[in-house]
C-alpha cells in the first residue's frame, strides 16, 4: 500500500523538467535585484575592485547621499505629480470610451477600434519630432503638463481596450433596467456601470502607474530644467562624465524602483481580480 502511494505521488520526468526550468528562470530574474541590493552597500573602491564580491560592511551613507546630494526627493515629487495626473486622466477617458464602444455600436466603431490597434503598434520614438514641435507650439516645453499629455495619449489605446473588454462582459440588462427606471444615459453610466467597473479601473490604474513612474523617454525630450526632472531622468545625475560612484547610483535606482514595487505589492490582489473579473461575470 505504501509503495503504491509512493508510486502515485512520485513526480514525473515532465514535472521535474518544468520545475527545473522555473527554478532557473527564478534565479535569472532575481539575481540582478539581489546583486543591486548588496552592491549598494559597498564603497566605490570595493565595487571597482570586485563587482561580484559581498560588501565588507553596510554603507548606509550611500542611501543618504542618494537622497541628499542627488535631489532624489524633488525628482520623486515630480514623478508623483506626473503619475497621478496621467493616471487619473487616462482612467477617466478610457472608462468612458470603453463604455461607449460597447453601448453605441455605430458603423464607425470597427474603424475606430482598428485605428486604436494600429496606434498601439506605433513606437513612441517615431512620433518624437512632431510631438516635440507640437508641445513647443503649445508653450508646454520644459513643463510637467508637456510630459503628461503625450503620456496620456500613448497609454490610452491599451487602457481603452482593457475597459472595453470588461464592459463587454457586463450584461446589457443592467443598462436597460436603469433606462427603464428613468435614469439618463450619463446617470446610468455613472451610478450603475462605474461602480461595477471599479476592478477593471483599478487594474488600468495600476498598470499605468507602473508605466508612467518608470517612463524615461517623454521626460527626456520634453524636460530640460533640473528642478522639473522626474525620477528616471534624474538618475542620470548620478553618472559622472569621468567617474561614477556606482554604489550610490545603485542605491538611487533601488529607491526609485521602490515606489512602483510597493504599489504592486500592496494592490496585487486587486490587479489580479481586475484582470480576471471579466472572465467570471455571467
Residue pairs with C-beta under 8 A, 6 or more apart in sequence:
11 19
35 52
36 250
36 253
36 254
37 254
38 54
38 55
39 47
39 51
39 55
39 246
39 247
39 250
40 62
40 63
40 247
40 250
40 251
40 254
41 55
41 57
41 58
41 59
41 60
41 62
41 247
42 55
42 56
42 59
42 62
42 247
43 55
43 56
43 59
43 247
44 245
44 246
44 247
44 248
46 53
46 55
46 56
46 247
47 246
47 247
48 246
59 247
62 245
62 247
62 248
62 250
62 251
63 251
63 255
65 245
65 248
65 251
66 72
66 238
66 248
66 249
66 251
66 252
66 255
67 73
67 255
69 248
70 234
70 237
70 238
70 248
70 252
71 226
71 234
71 237
72 231
72 234
72 252
72 255
72 256
74 227
74 229
74 234
75 229
75 230
75 231
75 233
75 234
75 235
75 256
76 231
76 256
76 259
78 144
78 228
78 229
78 230
78 231
79 213
79 230
79 231
79 232
79 259
80 259
81 144
82 144
82 147
82 148
82 151
82 212
82 219
82 230
83 209
83 212
83 213
85 144
85 145
85 148
86 148
86 151
86 152
86 155
86 208
86 212
87 205
87 208
87 209
87 212
89 148
89 152
90 152
90 155
90 156
90 159
90 204
90 208
91 159
91 201
91 204
91 205
91 208
93 152
93 156
93 159
93 160
94 156
94 159
94 160
94 162
94 163
94 204
95 163
95 194
95 197
95 201
95 204
96 189
97 156
97 160
97 163
97 164
98 160
98 161
98 162
98 163
98 164
98 165
98 166
98 167
98 197
99 163
99 167
99 189
99 193
99 197
101 109
101 112
101 113
101 160
101 164
101 167
102 164
102 167
102 168
102 170
103 167
103 175
113 164
116 157
116 160
116 161
117 157
117 161
119 157
120 157
120 158
120 161
124 150
124 154
124 217
124 218
125 217
128 217
128 221
131 150
131 221
132 141
132 221
132 222
135 141
135 146
135 149
135 150
135 222
138 146
140 146
140 149
140 222
141 222
142 222
142 223
142 224
142 225
142 228
143 222
143 228
144 223
144 228
146 222
146 223
147 218
147 219
147 222
147 223
147 230
150 218
150 222
151 212
151 215
151 218
155 208
155 211
155 212
159 204
159 207
159 208
162 200
162 203
162 204
162 207
163 197
163 200
163 201
163 204
165 200
165 278
166 197
166 199
166 200
166 277
166 278
167 193
167 197
168 278
169 277
169 278
169 279
169 281
170 193
170 196
170 197
170 281
171 281
171 282
174 192
174 193
174 196
175 188
175 192
175 193
178 187
178 188
178 191
178 192
179 185
179 188
183 191
183 192
194 201
199 270
199 273
199 274
199 277
200 274
200 277
200 278
201 274
202 267
202 270
202 271
202 274
203 270
203 271
203 273
203 274
203 275
204 274
206 263
206 264
206 267
206 270
206 271
206 274
207 271
209 260
209 263
210 260
210 263
210 264
213 231
213 259
213 260
213 263
214 232
214 257
214 260
215 230
215 232
216 232
216 233
219 229
219 230
219 232
219 233
220 233
223 229
223 230
223 233
226 237
229 237
231 256
231 259
232 256
235 249
235 252
235 253
235 256
238 244
238 245
238 248
238 249
238 252
239 249
264 271
